[in-house]
Amino acid sequence: MEAARVIRLILALIAILPLICSAEIYKWTDESGRVHFGDKPKDKDQAEQLSLKINSYESVSYESFTPAQGTTSRRVVMYSAAWCGYCRQARQYFQQNGISFVEYDIEKDQRARKAYDSIGGNGVPVILVGNKRLNGFTVASFQSIYP
């Protein structure tokens, strides 16, 4: 009987956890004209609540493209960002499975950003294998394009 109560309590806590963890981000300007961002503005009436747009792929899509000259069909290239969880998953998968890959962080490297823009990147990760392009990452989707 006691175990059932504990399980119900744990499930209730898990159910309300997203409400506890969700944070609001505000933007406000202080008396000196400096702009601040944070989750606790000095005066909520003087702050603007921001909605954040996470630019990562929520579902996987496939495309064909023309690879750079001399690119082999097994070469793996990933355009990523440091904050991207799907990029981290892909990186770990490649490392754990001995898959050689080249990674370009589009926020830290201007040349990588230009190359990413030139292929029409619109979210991360973008993974290129030969003439195949994967927008997003799951193990199954990668295995379907990796020879």
PyMOL commands that set and color helices and strands:
alter all, ss='L'
color gray80, all
select helices_A, chain A and resi 2-21+44-46+85-96+110-118+139-145
alter helices_A, ss='H'
color red, helices_A
select strands_A, chain A and resi 25-29+35-38+48-50+61-64+76-80+101-105+126-129+132-135
alter strands_A, ss='S'
color yellow, strands_A
deselect
rebuild
show_as cartoon
